[in-house]
Amino acid sequence: MSGTAPLSPAELRRRFLRHFPAAGTAIFLAALDQTIVATALPAIAAELGEVERLSWVVVGYLLATTLAAPVYGKLGDAFGRRRMMLVALGVTAAGSVLCALAPGLTLLAVARLVQGFGGGGLIALAQALIGEAIPPRERIRFQAWFGSTYVVANALGPLVGGMLTQHFGWRAVFLVNLPVAAVAAGLTLRLRPPPEAAADDAAREAAPRRAFRADWAGLALFVAFVVPTMLALERAQKLSAEALPFGLACAAVAAAALALLVRQERRAADPLLPLNLLAIPAIWRGDAIAASVGAALVGLITFVPVYLEVVRGIGPAQIGLAMLPLAAGGSVGALAIGRLVAWSGRTMVFPAIGMGVAAALLAVVAFAVGSIPTGALPWVLGVAAFGLGTSFPVVQTTVQVAAGRERLGQAAASLQFARALGSAAGTALMGVALFATLAATDPGAAALFARRVGGGAAALATMTEAERAALAGALAGGFRAAFLVAALVAAAGAWLAARAPDRRL
């Protein structure tokens, strides 16, 4: 859009009022789905068991969004972003129904994969729809409104999730997605492209179209890389000689699949992974920062509810309230920094500072979590989330500007891809740190932990004094290790932001 005349304030407002309801509702659904499930995790573990695999409920969704984001980005660029948004909303709704009907944890994880294949397109397509309508400098101010959408969704998610879980059961947290998806679909049908985007679409339609060829080989190799990696991480939780051969075999398969995947993506006509975009420094740095933030923030959203229920002994509704600062902090940070960037034009200086503060606070939590009062802990985590959120509008706009209008969908998808992959890896690594520390502290601690989660607070009454003391000591070390992982990945993101050029928009 750099070659077009600046838009008048009236035209900007008109485009905002046209695009925000549809794109904002889609992002609201994606944000709500992440945080509303987090408070239901202890209840899911209590009913379905297999607490060691509880993170798969989150990781399965994130893996599917990782796979889906670049596909939706390319299909949106080729066949229309509005059309693909409707497809993504339909798949998300179908996956939500399957999640609500799942009889066991394995099938729930599979249903979350289906849900994630829809959710992977929501944020990428919504950001691309905004990118085609609003100039870069104004876009970051426009995206600040999406920050407020995240605030509302992330704040409502834990609260509504806790209330639904306590009064109607954990399955209700998936069914609530259906009316939101229906509203988003209706609003998307009302969208019309702006004149310059319509002209681009007309030119693309008039030009000879090369048939779009799905990169099925790339998709298969990516699955062959991700699934063995997650299985290897799961085995690493056990710290046992029996688990070592299978874990090493999975790691070897993953390494071979990764090498073949990179080779395939370099020669594919329509690659799953946009390696050509990742060769641009501004894009790979932005994607790496997004991955670091996703790893820290989603990992915390996944494991803090378990910590509050098991260690602090509070119920689902109270967990929902306690999660509000953490869930909303990132969105508030994005909203505040979005306005600062729009005013100053400066970019990477804000996430470099914000993420550095977040890393320091998470390190404090890791080493002093047992001495922080229950009432103060959510606010400490909320400030850390605020620091992590300072990266959201900066990396989004930086990546889109570097990619250019013709590749907006791929750029948005690459960022969503990196964020989802980082979130999945961070959640898995925090799980490995937690359970591996439990196993190293006391071989029976993991079994006691599973017994405590499955039986609720009443399970403590069935334990001996020695078992309760052993569990308390093991949990202190386990959650310290998990929070330390979050601090380290936040520090990595701060370092990347500090090293990136502070370009002015």
N, C-alpha and C positions, 0 to 999 in steps of 0.2 A: 504494500500500500504506500510505499515511500514515494512512488511516482505520481500520486494523485494529490489534488489540492486538499489543504487542511479542511476538516469538517467543522461546521459552525456548531456552537453550543446547542442550538436547537436540534440540529441533525443528530448530534451525539445522544441527546436525551431521547429522541425518537427511537434511535437504534437500541438504546438501553432498554426502553420499555417494551420493545418488540422481542429482543433476544433473551433478556434476563429471566423471565418466568420459566421458559422451557429449559434452558441450560441450567439455571439455578435449581430447579426441581430435580433434574437428573443428578446433579452433584449432591443435593440434599439426600437423595436416596442412597447414593454410594457412601456418603459419610455416615448416615444413620446406620447402615448395615454393619459397618465395622464396629462402632461403639455399642450398639444395642446388643450384639452377640456377646461382647466381653463380659458383661455382668451376669450372663446366663451360664457361663462356663462351669462354675462350681456345681450348679444344678444339673447340667448335662453330665458331668462326671459322676455325680451321685446316682443318677438314674441308669446311665449306660455303662459305667465302669471304665476300665482301661485308662486310668489317669495319666499314665506315662505317654499315651498317644493323644492326650487332650489338645495339644498344640496343633494337631492335624486339622482340627475344625477351623482354625484360623489359617494355617499354612496352606491347606487345600484350596481355600478360596483365593489366597494370594497367588498361588502358583497358576491357577486358571486365569486370573486377571493378567498375570505376566505373559502368558501365552496369547491371550486375546487382544491385548492393547495394540501391538503392532499390526495385527491382522485388521482390526477395525480402522486403524489409522490409514492403512493403504486402501482398504475397500472404500472408506469414506472419501478419500481423495479421488478414487476412480469412479465411484457410482453415486456419490452424493452423501453428505454427512447427515442430513435429516433422515434419509431412508435408513441408513445404518443405525441411527439412534433408536428408531422404532424397533429394529431387530434386537438391539441390545436390551431394550426395556422388556420385550417379550420373553427373551431367554432368562433375564433376571427374575421375572415373575414366576416362570415355570420352575426354576431352580428353588425359589422360596417355598413353593408348594411341596416339592420333593423333600426339602429339609424338614418341614413340619411333619411329614409323614414317615420319616426315617425311623425304623425300629431299633437300630443299633448304631454304634459309633462309626463302624466302617462304612455303612451305607450313608450315614450323615456326612462323612467326609466326601464321599462320591457325589452326593447331592450338592455339597458346597462347591465342588468343581463345576457342576452345571451352572450354579448361581454365579460363580466367578467368571465363567465364559460370557455371561451377559454384563456383569458389573465392570469387566475390564474395558468395555467400550464407553461407559457412561462419562467418566471424567475426561478421557482423551477426546471424545467427540464433542463434548460440551465446550472444552477449551478451544478446540479447532473452530467451532461455530462462532465463538467470540472473536477469535483471531482473524477471521475473514471479514468481520464487520467493523472492527475498531482499530485505529492506528496504534502503534506500539506505545508511545508515550501516554496516550489516554487509556490504552488497554490495561495498564497496570493499575490505574485508578478504578477502572471498571471492574477489574478482578478483585479489588478490595471489597466490592459488594458480595463476591463469592466467599470472601473471608467471613463476612457476617452470616452467610448461609451455613458455612462450616461451624460457626459458633453455635448457631441455633440447633443444627443437627447433632453436633457432638455433645452439646449440653443436654438435649432431650434424650439422646441414645442411652446413656447409663441410667438416667432416671426412669424413662419409660421401660427400658429393659428390666430393671430391677422390680418395678411395679408389676409388669406383666408376668415375670417369672414367679413372683411371690403369690399372685392372686390367680393366674390362669395357667401357669406352667411354662417351661422354656420354649415350647413349640409355638407359642403365641408371638414370640419375637420375630419369627420368620413370616407369619401371616400378615403382620402389619405392613409389610412391604407392598402388598397387592394394591391397596388404594392409592399409595403414593406413585407407583408405577403407572397406574391408569391416568392419574392427573398429568404426569409428565408426558405420556403419549399424546393426550389431547392437546396439550400446549405445543408440542413439537409439530403436530399437524398444521398448526396455524402459522408456522414460520415461513417467511419468504426471504430469499437471499438479497443483500444490498446490491445496488446497480453494478459496482465494479466486480463483485463476486459473480453476479448473474452473467456479466460479459465474459468472465473467465470460463464459466460453465458452458456458455454458448459456443465459445471458441473451441473448447475441448470436445464438445459434442460434434462440431462441424469437422474437426480434424479426424483423419483415419485413426480408428482406435485399435491399438494392439490388444489382443485378448489377454485378460488378466489370468495369470497362471498361479494357482496357489502353490506355495512352497511346502508341499507335503513332506518332502524329505527333510527339510529344515525343522518342521514341526516334530517329526518322529525323532530326530536326533536331539532336539531340545528336551523332549520328554525323557529320552534315554540318558541325558545328562542330569536332569533335575531329580528324577525319581531315585536313582541309585545314590545321589548325593544326600537326599533326605533320609534314605534308609541307612546310609553310613553314619550320619549324625545321630540317628535313633540308636544304633548299636553303640556309638561312643558314649551314650548316657550310662551304659551298664558297667563300663570299666572292668570287664571280665575277660579272661582268656578264651572262654567259649565263644564270645561275640566277636573276637578279633578277626578270625579268618573271613567270615562273611562281610564284616565291615570293610576290610581291606579289598576284598573282591569288588564290592560295590564302588569303592573309591577308584579302583582301576578302570571299571566300566565307565564311570562318569568322566574320567580324564580322557579316555579314548573317544567317547562321544563328543566331548567338547572340542577336541582337535578336528574331528570330522565335521562338526557343526560349523566351525569357522571356515573350513575349506568349502563347504557347501554354500554358505552365505556369500562368499566372494564370487562365486560363479553363477548363482541363481539369477534368473531374469527378474523375478519379483521376490526378493529375499524376505524371510520372516523378520530377521534382525537388520535394521538399517545401518550396516557397517560403514556406508559412505557418509552418513551423518555423524557417526561416532568418530570419524577421522577429523572432524572439526573441533579444535580445542575448546571453544566455548560450550559446545554441546556435550562433549564427554565429561567435562568438569561439572556442568550443571547436572547431568545424569548421575554422576558419582556422588554429588552432594545430596541429591534427592534420595539415592539409595541409602546413604548414611542416616538421614533423617527418618526415613521409613523404618529402618532397622531399629533405631532407638525408640521411636514413638509407638509403633505398633507392638513391639515387644513388651513395652511397659503396659500398654492397654490390655494386652493378653494376660500378663502374669500378676499385675497389681491386684485385680479382683481376687485371684486365688490366694495371694498373700494376705489380703485383708480378711478373707473368710477363714483361712486356716490358722494364721498366726494371731490376728487381732480379734477373731471371733465375732464378726458382725454379719448381719443377715443381708439378703439380696437388695432390699429397698435401701438400707443404709449404705451398702456398697455403691449403689447408683448415685447417691448424694455425694459420697466421698470421691467418686470418679469424676465429678463435674469439673473441678479445676484442671485435672490432667487432660480430659477430653476436649475442653474448650480452650485451654491455654494456647495450643498451637494455632487455632483459628484466630484468636485475638491478636497474637503476634503477627500473623499474616495480614490482618486488617490494618493494624497500626503501621507496619513497615510499608505496606502498599501505598499508604498516603504519603509517607516520608519520601519514598522513591519517586512518586509522581510529582512531588513538590521540588525535590532536589535534583532528580535525574541520576543520582548515584545508585550503585547497585550492590556489589559484593561486600562493601564495608559493613553493611548491616548484618548479614548472616555470619560473617567472620566473628563479630563481637557477640551476637546473640547465641550462637552455637557454642562458643567458648565458655560463656557463662553457664549454659545448660550442662556442658560436660563437667564443669567444676561442681555444680550442685548435685549431679548424679553420682559423682565420686563421693561426696559427703554422705549422700543417702546410702551408698554401698557400704561404707565403713561405720556409719552411725545409725543405721536404720532401726536397730533395737532400742535406741534411746530417744528417738524422735517421737513425741506424743502423737497419738492417733489423730487428734484434731488438727495438728500442724502438718503432718505428712502430706495430705492431699495438696496443700498450698505450696509446699516446697516443690512437689512434682509439677504443679501448675505453672510455677515460674520457669522451671526447666523446659516445660512444653512451650511456653511463650518464646523462649530463646530458640528452640528448634523451629518454630513456626515462622521466624523471620526469614527463612530461606524460601518459603513457598512462592510468593509473588516474584521474587528476584529471579530464581532459576527458570520459572515458567516463561517469563517475558524474554530473558536472555536467550534461551534455547529457541524460542519462536523467531526472534529477530535474526539469529544466526542461520536458521534454516531457510527463511524466505517464504513468501506467500504460497508458492506452488507445492511446498512440502510441509505445510502447517500440520496436516493430519499425522504425517510420519514423525514430525518433531514432538507434537503432543503425546503421541503414542510411545516414542522412545523414552520420554520422561516418566510416563505412567509405567512403562515396562521396568525402568530402573527402580522406581519407587516400590513397585510390587515385589520385584525380585529381592531388593534390599529388605523389605518388610518380612518376606518369607524366611530369608537367611537369618535376619536378626532374631525373629521369634524362635527359629530352630536352635540357634546358638545359645539363646538364653535358656531354652529347655535343656540343652546339653549341659550347660554350666550348672543349672540347678540340680538335675538328677545325677550327674557325674559327681558333684560335690557330696550329695547325699550318700551315694554308693561308697565314696572314698572315706567319708566320716564314719559310717556304720553300715555294713552290708545289709542290715535289716531295716535301715531308715527309710528306704524307698517304699518298702512294703507297709511300714507304719504310716507313711505319708498318704499312700493310696487308701489305706484303711480309714484314715482321718477324713479325707475328702469324700469318700464314698458313704461314710456313716454320719457325716455332719458332726455337730458339736457333741452329740450323744456318744460318739465313738470314743471320746476321751474317758468317759466313765468306764469303758470296758478295758482300758489299758492299765497296766500296773504303774506304780510311781516311777520305776526305773525306765519303762517304755516312754512315759511322758517326758521325762528328763532327756532321754536320748533323742527323742523327736525334736524337742525344743532346740537342743544344741545343733542338731544336724540342719534344721530349717534355718537357723541363724546364718550358718555358713553357706547353705545352698542359695538363699535369696541374696546374700551379699555378693556371691559370684555372679548371679544373674544381673543384678543392678550394675555391677562393674562392667559387664559386657556392654550394657547400654551407654555407660559413661565413655568407654573406649571408642565406640563407633561415632558418638557425638563429637568427640575430640578429633576424630579423623575428618569429619565433615567440616569442622571449624578450620582445620589446617588447609583443606582443599579450597575453602572460600577465601582464606587469607592469601593463598598463593595465586588466586585467579585475578586477572586485571579488573580494576574497578571502573568498568566502562560507564560512560554517561549515555542515557537514552535521549 
